[in-house]
Amino acid sequence: MASNLIFSFISNSFKNVYINHTDKLIITTPSESFANSLCINENHYGKFQNYFKNFIHLFKNGYKFVINDTSEIFDVYYEICGEVGRGLPVSDEDNPLMFFTKFIQEYQIPNNSFEWWVENLDYMNTCPEVFRYLFKYKCTSPTKYNFSIIDSYKNRRIHKKFLNLSGNIKNNSHRYSLFIYLQSHDILKDSYYSFNSIQNTEYDSIHTLENIENVGQSQIHLENNFKLLGIDSKIVETSFCNIITDIWLNKDIRSWPKFIYPDIFRSINSYQPFLFVSINHPNYLYKLKELGFRTFSDFWDEGYDNHEYTIDRVSHLIQVIEYINSKTYHEIQQMYFDMLPILKHNYELSSNMSREIKDIYLNSNLINLTLNK
Amino acid sequence: MIGSSYLKINDTEKLVITPDVGSLLYFFFDFIKSKERLFLLFDEFLHYIHNDYTFVINNSMEGWNFVGHIEESLRINRIDDNPLDWILEYTKSKNIPNNSIQIYTSDLNCKKNTEKYSHIFTPNIYFNGFISPIDDYDNLIDRVFTKKFITLNRRIAMRDYRASLYIFLKLNNILKDSYYSFNSNNALDHYRVIPLESNKLTNESDFYNESREFYKTSFCNIVTETYFDNMYHLWNYDTMFLSEKIFKSINNCQPFIVFARHGYLKKLKELGFKTFDKWWDESYDDEINSRERINKLLLLIKSISLYSIEELNQMYKEMIPILHHNLKLSTHSEQYNGYIRFPRTNNEVDSNIFKQFLNGQ
C-alpha cells in the first residue's frame, strides 16, 4: 500500500508559492495540513522531481523551499509514515520524506534546501533522527488573532471580570463542567460568555456573546492569507481575564499535547491575562514559558495546570476563578495595571513571532506555477 | 452480547422471550445478519405463535430510540434494508397477527418514537426486578445516617452532567458527606478513577452488587440517569428510560433527586410512584432547558446539604410512608398505569437456531 504514496501538492497544494528574495525562501501558503492531503499515485518520485526541478537554480543560489505546515496540529511524520490513521508502516524506499534526501543528492544542492515548518513542539521526539533535519518548529498561532486595540491597554477600564467562550461544548466535558459551575455560583453575571454558540449539537441551550450579533468566535476573517479569528474588541477591552478551555481531540493524534492551543494568543495579542485548562493534558503553561512567554503566577496560583487528571485541573482552576471573583473591580483594575509588564512582554514576543512569518510573505512575490501533470 | 441459547417461556401470558440481546444493532447486524436467518429463527417458534404466543425480542436493557438508532446506522453504512421491515414482512407472509412478534424496550416513550413500527414495540418496566428489596424495610425508622448523599457515576463518557456534579460536590465540600463513585469503569482515562469507597466496583459484573450498607447509611440518592440531554446521539430524542439507577434508590428505600430528561418525575408519578415535593423543590423536572435544569439540581443539592444529619434523619422518618409505597409498587406490581412489568418466567426452551448462531454458523 505504502509504495504508492505521493504528495498531493504536486498537482494541487503547491501550485502557488511565494518567493522571498531577501530571505532567500520559496514558501508555500500556510494552508491546511499538507501531510493530511497525501494521495495515492504512481511514479511518485518522478512527479516530486519534476516539480522541484523548477527551483534548481534557486537552490544552487542558497534558496530554501519551505513547506509551511503550521496551520494544523498533526504530527507530520506520523501522518505520512503511518498513512493517516491507518498506522501502516512505510518502508524507507517508499517514504516520501526520503525523496528530499534523494533529490538533494541527485541534484547536488545544499543539504538545507528544504524546510518543513510544523507547529508541533515535540517534533524532535516523534520524528526519526534521519528526517529531523527537515522539520522546524514555528509557532504561527499568534498570526491567527489580530487586534487593533493594543494602544487601549493603558486606559482600559474593566467592566467584567471574565471572558469565557464555550462555543463548542460537545465532547468538552471540562468546558461544560466549568461553565455549569460558574453558572451555579453566579459568576456568569461578572462574565462575558458564550455557550454552545456554534451549535454542533442538539443541546437545548444556546448563549451567544452579548451584543455581538454575527461576530461570534467562530467567524473567520482572512487577511494576508492568515486566518484571524476575532471577537468584538470591546469584549476584550472591558473584560479582565480570559478563561480558556481547549477542545478535545482524538488522543491518538500524537502531537496534540505538544501544540499550543491557538486561543491563548487571542488573549496575548489583546493584552489580556488568561487562565487555561486542557481536557487531555497538563503543563501547558510550562510549554508557554519554554517559548519565552510569561504567565501569572505572581497574581494567582497556577498549580491548577500541573494536575494529571482533568477533573483535578478543572476543580483547581475553579478555585482560582473564585479567588479572582472575590476581588472588587477596583482591585482587579489595579491587578491589571500591575500585570502590564507581563502583558506587554507577551504581546511583543507574540508580535515578533507573527512579524517574522508575516514579513516573509509581505516581502514575497506570489508565483503561480504551471505544473506538469 | 447474547450469552445463551435458552429462551424463556411464560405460559400464562403466552410469551416466548429471547435472552436480552444487548443492542438491536448487534442483534440484527452481527448475530442474525440476514432476513433469511431471522426467518429461520421465527420459523423455529412459529408453532408457538400459531398457539397465540407472542415472540419477544428482549432489548429491555436499553432505552434508546431504536428506530432512530437503526436508521442512523443504516444511513452511515449505506444499507437500504431496515431489519424492522423484515419483521413486518414475516408476519405478513405467514399471515399471523402483526403484533405477534414484539421488541421489548425500556424506552417508555417507544410507542411515540417508533412511528410505523410502533405496533411491534412494547415498553416495559425492567430494572426493578434486578434489585432485591432492602432487608430493613420494616425498620426504616431505625436507620441512622452517616452520609447525606450517595451518587454512583460509573461512566462519564458522553455524560458531562456527571462530571459537573462531581466538581460541584467537591468544591462545595459535599463529597465528604457522600458516598460516590466516578469514572469507575475508566472509559475516560484522563479523568481520575474513583470507585465507591472500600468497594472496588470497577467490574461490569459488579453492576448491581455494591454493599447495601451504603444505602442504609446515606439519606438521599442522587440518581444520574443514562440520559440527561441530547448533546450526543442526535437519533436518541424524546426517550424516557428508567434504568437500574432509579430502582437502586426505590428498592433501597431512599428518597431521590434525579438528573434525567425533563418530565422524568412526572413519568414516575404517572407510573404510580410518589416523589418528594413535600420536602424540596422538584421544579427542576419541569425545566426543558438542560442548562437551567442542571443548575436547579445543583442548587437543590446544595440546599439539602445544608441540613444537619439529625435534621435529615427526622426528614427521612416523615418520608417512610412514601418509601414503603414506592418499594411495594416497584417489587410487587405487575402493571404501572398501562405499562407492564417485565414478565416473570419459569420455563425455558433451548433454541437450535440460537445455538447455531452462537456457534458462529
Chai-1 contact restraints between the chains, C-beta under 6 A:
chainA,res_idxA,chainB,res_idxB,connection_type,confidence,min_distance_angstrom,max_distance_angstrom,comment,restraint_id
A,K170,B,M231,contact,1.0,0.0,6.0,A-B,restraint_1
A,S173,B,D160,contact,1.0,0.0,6.0,A-B,restraint_2
A,S173,B,A163,contact,1.0,0.0,6.0,A-B,restraint_3
A,Y176,B,D160,contact,1.0,0.0,6.0,A-B,restraint_4
A,S177,B,A163,contact,1.0,0.0,6.0,A-B,restraint_5
A,S177,B,S164,contact,1.0,0.0,6.0,A-B,restraint_6
A,S177,B,I167,contact,1.0,0.0,6.0,A-B,restraint_7
A,I180,B,S164,contact,1.0,0.0,6.0,A-B,restraint_8
A,I180,B,I294,contact,1.0,0.0,6.0,A-B,restraint_9
A,Y181,B,I167,contact,1.0,0.0,6.0,A-B,restraint_10
A,Q183,B,N295,contact,1.0,0.0,6.0,A-B,restraint_11
A,S184,B,N295,contact,1.0,0.0,6.0,A-B,restraint_12
A,S184,B,L298,contact,1.0,0.0,6.0,A-B,restraint_13
A,T201,B,M231,contact,1.0,0.0,6.0,A-B,restraint_14
A,E202,B,N230,contact,1.0,0.0,6.0,A-B,restraint_15
A,E202,B,L234,contact,1.0,0.0,6.0,A-B,restraint_16
A,Y203,B,D229,contact,1.0,0.0,6.0,A-B,restraint_17
A,Y203,B,M231,contact,1.0,0.0,6.0,A-B,restraint_18
A,D204,B,N289,contact,1.0,0.0,6.0,A-B,restraint_19
A,D204,B,S290,contact,1.0,0.0,6.0,A-B,restraint_20
A,S205,B,N289,contact,1.0,0.0,6.0,A-B,restraint_21
A,S205,B,S290,contact,1.0,0.0,6.0,A-B,restraint_22
A,S205,B,R291,contact,1.0,0.0,6.0,A-B,restraint_23
A,N280,B,H190,contact,1.0,0.0,6.0,A-B,restraint_24
A,Y309,B,Y191,contact,1.0,0.0,6.0,A-B,restraint_25
A,Y309,B,R192,contact,1.0,0.0,6.0,A-B,restraint_26
A,T310,B,H190,contact,1.0,0.0,6.0,A-B,restraint_27
A,T310,B,Y191,contact,1.0,0.0,6.0,A-B,restraint_28
A,I311,B,Y191,contact,1.0,0.0,6.0,A-B,restraint_29
A,I311,B,R192,contact,1.0,0.0,6.0,A-B,restraint_30
A,V314,B,I167,contact,1.0,0.0,6.0,A-B,restraint_31
A,S315,B,I167,contact,1.0,0.0,6.0,A-B,restraint_32
A,S315,B,K170,contact,1.0,0.0,6.0,A-B,restraint_33
A,S315,B,L171,contact,1.0,0.0,6.0,A-B,restraint_34
A,I318,B,L171,contact,1.0,0.0,6.0,A-B,restraint_35
